[in-house]
């Protein structure tokens, strides 16, 4: 089994999901007492969030680059970045790093393409929904992403940062997310990308009317396949 390097802490809630899911998938796949071989670098998200809000992406990228090098030096065979938003800095993060990055958007696009769907709704942070670093990779895979309107993007982003990143879930926020997902379907989405690693805390296949693609779970499955290849 190859060693998976996880760069996480953005937020801690999502990294906990990554660890739990990779352990569950490995046990299901291999049985017995098997568990994945992992290295985890978990950052202080308060520092990263401050840089995000200031728009100081260069400083944030330098931090990720240093941490990616640490994972390589620690013996990781490849890296997964346990956050959608910070894939904005994927190229800067991997400068001078010789092991590969398993990109979350590529893994998600592959899963949607395999399901023969074409128009995914995208619920994520404002950075991911409004900037092109993520949607460009979906378009390159032949998909046509459907993005929420201004108000729905603001509500999606607010709930992520004010609640989900703090491990807070409420029925009110779940209802809000379900309404946003419904409006994306009305706008032509034939599936839904849970495009922030915390969105799956509120939405899943049981409360959305179209197929759901949880990027965290997809990323974990792709990582385990790569580790066992």
Protein Blocks (a to p, Z undefined) as FASTA:
>chain_A
ZZddddehiafklmmmmmmmmmmmmmmmngpjbdcddddddddfklmmmmmmnopaklmm
mmmmmmmmmmmmnopabdcddbfklmmmmmmmmgoiabdcddfklmmmmmmmmnopabdc
ddddfklmmmmklmmmmmmnopacddddfklmmmmmmmmmmmmmnopacfklmmmmmmmm
mmmmmnopabdcdfbfklmmmgcfklccbdcddfklmmmmmmmmmmmZZ
